[in-house]
Amino acid sequence: MSRIFDIEMEDLDDQFRSMGKMVARTIDKSVVGFMAHDTKTAEEIIDRDHEINEREAAIEKKTFEMIALYQPVTTDLREVVTILKAVSVLERMGDYARDIAYSTIRIHHRENGDRRMPEIERKISEMGLMATRTFDEILDAYVSDSIDDAQKVADHSEEVSRLSATIRKDILTSMKGDVDTIDAGADYLVVVGYLKRTADHATDIAEWLVYKRSGKIVELNPGSSSFI
Amino acid sequence: MAEKENYLLTTKNVNLFYGKKQALFDINLSFPKNGITALIGPSGSGKTTYLRSLNRMHDLTPGVKVEGKFLFHNNDIYSDNFDLVDLRKRIGMVFQQPTPFPFSVYDNVAFGLRLGKKISKHQLDEDVEKALRQAGVWNEVKDRLGANALGLSGGQQQRVSVARVLATKPDILLLDEPTSALDPISSRVVEDSLLDLKKEYCLIIVTHNMQQAARISQTTAFFNDGRLIEVGKTREIFLNPKEEETQDYVSGKFG
């Protein structure tokens, strides 16, 4: 016999996963849009950011209700808390996708004389794909509820982090060599930062998954909480 | 509460006196056709007194005076032309202690049915089974319908008591702390049965267990000192009650 709490939890779980997919699609689109210089997609992402925020608010409200009405303990409590914490992270990731969209538009509308850097853009695309993959993995780990899978996410997110350091160096080198690339370069740096943070946040969710399974609050990638 | 919603039972300006002492003050409360309404409040707040007034349980207590309107299908249950036996069939009561009669499970459930007009053995069998199923106890007792109900566990006895009330096909079930004499596991089984019943019946439950009220009811009414302090959606009462008294009580600061 399933408890009312279990039925409600299933619903909360569905809402969380559905929001996760929504954010995954948005990140994916923002990266593809950035590579393709597709300002229309970028505008669409910006217009629809509020949908992600609304999902977050609805899920938060539901977790408050579940805590107040069912007063969960042990694993039940951890499940609810994990969602409450992870949902803010998802929302933040949605914001980064929106910010990448802003960069896509800004770079497109630059004045003459400004130059883009195809080689750098290619590397950023590669990094974008890695970051979205990490994000997909964290959603899978949420479903599989496995500490090993969560740890893998943290490892992959560290790779994204290392790649971001390399690309950053390349961007700075270009900017020093050719002042016409400074404007675009500044945006590239920002986008690289957002992608790095997206991967870092996947690790944050991974940490909550470990908490959900084990009750232990851990740090999987110590020090990975800056844009650079 | 909005008037346009369809209520099965509406009480207006209910005042109740035990002799000179007033126990209920101007209670206005309505109950929808289905769903669970929880009445909560500290001991002596009047919630049980109010519940018992809903099927005229005070009639036999000397010195009790009940005032106000109790509209059930637009008839006042306190009017002279309301048949008391009929009323108690349509508004049944389940008590805190399981109340099995000292005879078989089958006869316990058939008891109310036999009070009415004569029905065939076949029909009786069907009705008994249906009631036991609705009360969520059929699978546990189907092989010992002839056994004495006193031999069942507390949780089973309570669900048989629920089945006995259900057999008479009531519209409303009044439950006076139906799980407070049971262990947590049996309580949960009874709660699960109630949750199934709420789809078809109007359940009104008095409970001291606030978690229970939060878990199973859609509407919660908070009583204190014979007054209805606040009534609303259960989630509102437990998340954002309007009254400070409600807030203090549900968060355990008094009572």
Interface residues (C-beta under 8 A of the other chain):
Chain A: M1 R3 I4 F5 F64 E65 A68 L69 Y70 Q71
Chain B: R188 V189 D192 L195 Q211 A214 R215 I216 T234 R235 F238 L239
